[in-house]
């Protein structure tokens, strides 16, 4: 359960920092922005929904993709995990029209930010035990 919450917090924080520091990553509020009938009228509403969805994708889908791509991760000494993170964030970009991440370099930078924050938060959570 701690890992799920750390994934959600790192997704929220990573996307927020990506929008702040990467020039081409954008979050926009649309008139039709809602999530299961709840209107999304502020930026933090969208960041919260995107962070929750990204955290759930990292918690449930990422282990499946990591299992499928295990030979590639072994060959590349673990560097293919960055590509897996890029695929998950790209899928989030496809699912929601409120977020816009151009394909190559901004997607890589966003993926590295989310990966680094997730690593730090997991280290903090594991040190508490």
N, C-alpha and C positions, 0 to 999 in steps of 0.2 A: 504494500500500500504506500510505503514511503517512496518507492521508486516511481509509482504513478504520479504522486503529487510533485515530485521533483521534476518529472518530465513535463507536467503542466506548467509549473513555475518557470522552467527553463524555456519552454516554448513561448510563453507570454513575454518574458524578459528579452529573449533573443530576437523575437520579431519587433519588439518595441525599439531595441537598440539598432537593429538593421534599418528600420525606417528613419531613425535619427541620423545615422552615420553613413549610410550608403545612399548616394544621391538618386539612383534610379528606382529604388524600392519605394513603393507608394501604397498608402492605405487611403481609401476614399469612402465617404459616407454617401450612400445613394438614398433616394426617396423610398425605394422599395427594399431597403436593407432590413431584413428581419431574420430571426432564427426560430423556427417552429412557432411563428405567430407573435413572438416578442420583438418589438421594434428595436433596432440598433441605431440610436440617435447620436451617440458620442463615440469618439475614437477609442476610449478605453473599453466600451462595450464590444467593439469589433476585435480589439486585441485580446480580450478575455475569451471570446468565442474561438478565435483562431488559436490561442494558446491551449485551450482545452482540447480542440480537435487535433492539433499537432501533438500534444502530449499523449492522447489516446492512440494516434497512429504510431508514435514511437514506442508505446508500451505493448500494443497488440500486433501490429503489422511488421514492425522492424525485425523482431526475432525470426519471423517466417522468411523475410527477404534475406536476412543474414544466413539462415540455414541453407537457402537455395544458392546463395552466392559464396558459400564457404570456400570452394576451390579457388575462386578469383581473389578472395581476401587472403588466402594462404600464399598464392603466387605473388601478390603485390605487397606482402608483409603488412596487411591491415589497412593499406591506403584506399582500398576499394570501399571501405566503410564511409568515406566522405562522399563517394558517388551514391551510396545507398541513402545517405541523409539528403543529398540533393534531389534524388527521386521523390522522397517523401515530401519535401517542401514544394517541389514542382507540382505534385499531386494536390497539395493544399491550394496552390495558386490556381489550378484548374477548377477545383471545387467551388471556390468563392471568387466572385467578380469584384469584391471590395479590395482585394489585394492584387498588386501588380508587381511582378518580379521579372525583369528581362532575363533571357534564358541563361547565358553562360557565366560571366564574371560576377554579376550581382547575386546570382543564385549560389555560386560557390562561396562568396563572402558571407551571405546569410547563413548558409549551412555551417560554415566554420564558427560563426558567432554562436549559433544554437548549440553546436557540439561542445564548444569550450565552456559555455555556461552550464550545460548539463553535466559535464565532467566535474566542474567546481562544486556544484550543488550536491552531486552524489558523494564527493569526497567529504563535504561538510556533514552530510547526513550519516555516512558510515563512521565518521570519527565520534559522533555523539553516542554510539553504542558502546 
